[in-house]
Amino acid sequence: MSIQQQIEEIALNYPVCEYTFGDIEEVPFSDKIWYICKTDCKRYGKSWSCPPYAGAGDLEKNIEKCKNYQKFLVFSTVTEVENAWDAEVCLACQKDHTEVTDQMYEEIKALGVESFLLSTGCVICEECACPNEPCRHPEQRHESMESHGINVMQLSDAKGMCYNYGGDTVVYFSMVLFNE
Ligand code: SF4
């Protein structure tokens, strides 16, 4: 059984909404994505898992790291909520998504596969230590896909995945890069 088939068997045991596999050449890397983070996201510069600090703290190097892998799995979780504009609700959904991602990735690592995880950014600490103190849990944190130059909306479109299920839903994505 190929590594991809083994990973798929693992993914099927988790409450993911959609998942798909692809080749690294299909990933829409962009050197503009940090600009979008800077202008649109309050986590920019305030999380060790997000731009401009995550990974090597260098977008080109982060993209190069991803390109060391041949393939990827990307998956989403979707939660219905009463008010998707409520930041606390979104954080709770993100924590649930992180838990699913952690459990699934532990199983994938146990296959002995060369792999690298990217997700929605880190939600471990109530308040991130960034930028004044070092990360408290560098081994456990999930770095964001955007920090590695990946345009998640473009990727989901290209792979036929849904990014928006309507007003009262919250969607998060994670990605596992791997070699066969
Ligand atoms: S573990 Fe804590 S300090 Fe490190 S990135 Fe996550 S929230 Fe920030």
Residues whose N, C-alpha, C, O or C-beta is under 5 A from the ligand:
A	BS01	SF4	W48 S49 C122 V123 I124 C125 C128 A129 C130 P134 C135 R136 H137 R141
